[in-house]
Amino acid sequence: MADQQHLRAAAPVHLGEHGDEAAFNEEQMLDMMEVFCQPRRAWGNGLGIATQSGGAGVMMADRAEEVGLAVPELGVNTQARLGEVMPAFGAAANPVDVTGQFVARPELLTESVVALLDDPEIDVAIVWLQLMTAHVDALLVIFREIQERTQKPFLVCWVAAPEAAIKELRAIEIPVYPAGERAVEAAAALSRYGMLKPSGGELAVSAFSAAPKGSTGSGMQPSVEASNWLRDAGVPMAR
């Protein structure tokens, strides 16, 4: 089992015949579905990373390189904005290390991620944190504000996140992952898909704005009806 996990960690995301992403396994397929269930799209491969741990940022940056994402140097204006809020022991480079100081100063995380997403070289971002069980409500407020002030997609990697936090983030269309590697691979899938078409182009598959008629909501769905819903949305289905 340890050898299999090591191989998976070292393996790049598979590319299909036309450059599209192919899931490595069922878990990765579900991770891709999670990122595509939010409406924002990435039109390039520039990844921004904001963490409360410098080590986690380095690990995600390494994985990003393996799956074809760039972790670009931030622009002068972005670095200046980060410098205005960053503690002396933080890091205003990409990855951005906001440290655990944001617990006492919530604006530190908010302003850092907004500045990161405003950088023209960044197409998608990941916010990494762990535990924080006592600060769920405050973090949800932060993530809602970031979402309201930005247009680009961002993913949350929350290690050992409380179930209530996961449910609330998904309800407001913010993808959430339990591990940095999985978040990076999902961001790579979003980036790869967006780069297949010019910025602002029509997506190949239309999205349902609401649950299809006859749906029982989340969870198991009747297979025949589900196939028809996918076909109506433009997804090619085998006969």
Residue pairs with C-beta under 8 A, 6 or more apart in sequence:
8 24
8 25
9 63
9 181
10 66
11 24
12 66
12 67
12 68
13 21
13 22
13 24
13 28
13 67
13 68
13 185
13 188
13 189
14 21
14 22
14 23
14 24
15 21
15 22
15 192
16 22
18 196
19 192
19 196
20 192
20 193
20 196
21 32
21 188
21 189
21 192
21 193
23 29
23 32
24 185
27 182
28 182
28 185
31 177
31 182
31 185
31 186
31 189
32 186
32 189
34 170
34 175
34 176
34 177
34 186
35 153
35 155
35 175
35 186
35 187
35 189
35 190
36 189
36 190
36 193
37 173
37 175
38 153
38 173
38 174
38 175
39 173
39 207
40 151
40 152
40 153
41 153
41 190
41 193
41 194
41 203
42 123
42 124
42 152
42 153
42 187
42 190
42 191
42 194
42 195
43 123
43 194
43 195
43 198
43 199
43 200
44 123
44 191
44 194
44 195
45 68
45 69
45 70
45 123
45 188
45 191
45 192
45 195
46 69
46 70
46 71
46 72
46 121
46 122
46 123
46 124
47 64
47 69
47 70
47 71
47 122
47 123
47 124
47 125
47 126
47 184
47 187
47 191
48 71
48 74
48 94
48 96
48 116
48 117
48 119
48 122
48 124
48 125
48 126
49 57
49 60
49 61
49 64
49 71
49 94
49 95
49 96
49 125
49 126
49 128
50 95
50 96
50 98
50 109
50 112
50 113
50 116
50 125
50 126
50 127
50 128
51 57
51 60
51 95
51 96
51 97
51 98
51 127
51 128
51 129
52 97
52 98
52 99
52 100
52 102
52 128
52 129
52 130
53 97
53 128
53 130
54 91
54 95
54 97
56 128
56 130
56 180
57 91
57 95
57 96
57 97
57 128
58 95
59 180
59 181
60 95
60 126
60 128
60 157
60 180
60 181
60 183
60 184
61 71
61 94
61 95
63 180
63 181
63 184
63 185
64 70
64 71
64 184
64 187
64 188
65 71
67 184
67 185
67 188
68 188
68 191
68 192
69 184
69 187
69 188
69 191
71 94
71 95
72 94
72 121
72 122
73 93
73 94
73 121
74 82
74 92
74 93
74 94
74 96
74 116
74 119
74 121
74 122
75 119
75 120
75 121
78 115
78 116
78 118
78 119
79 92
79 93
81 111
81 115
81 118
82 92
82 96
82 112
82 115
82 116
83 92
84 111
85 105
85 107
85 108
85 111
85 112
86 92
86 96
86 98
86 108
86 112
87 99
87 101
87 108
89 99
90 96
90 97
90 98
90 99
90 101
91 97
94 116
94 122
96 112
96 116
98 108
98 109
98 112
101 108
102 108
102 109
102 112
103 132
103 135
103 138
106 138
106 141
106 142
109 127
109 142
110 142
110 145
110 146
113 125
113 127
113 146
113 150
113 154
114 146
114 149
114 150
116 122
116 125
117 125
117 146
117 150
117 151
117 152
117 154
118 150
122 152
123 152
123 191
123 194
124 152
124 153
124 154
124 155
124 187
124 190
124 191
125 152
125 153
125 154
125 155
126 154
126 155
126 156
126 157
126 180
126 183
126 184
126 187
127 143
127 146
127 154
127 155
127 156
127 157
128 157
128 158
128 159
128 180
128 183
129 139
129 156
129 157
129 158
129 159
130 158
130 159
130 160
131 159
131 160
132 139
132 158
132 161
133 160
133 162
136 162
136 164
136 165
139 165
140 165
140 168
140 169
143 156
143 169
143 172
143 174
144 172
146 154
147 154
147 172
147 173
147 174
153 190
154 174
155 174
155 175
155 176
155 177
155 183
155 186
155 187
156 169
156 174
156 175
156 176
156 177
156 183
157 176
157 177
157 178
157 179
157 180
157 182
157 183
158 165
158 166
158 169
158 176
158 177
158 178
159 178
159 179
159 180
160 178
161 176
161 178
165 176
166 176
169 175
169 176
170 176
175 183
175 186
177 183
177 186
197 203
197 204
204 234
205 233
205 234
205 235
206 233
206 234
207 233
208 229
208 233
211 217
212 225
212 229
212 232
214 225
215 221
215 225
215 229
221 229
227 237
230 237
231 237
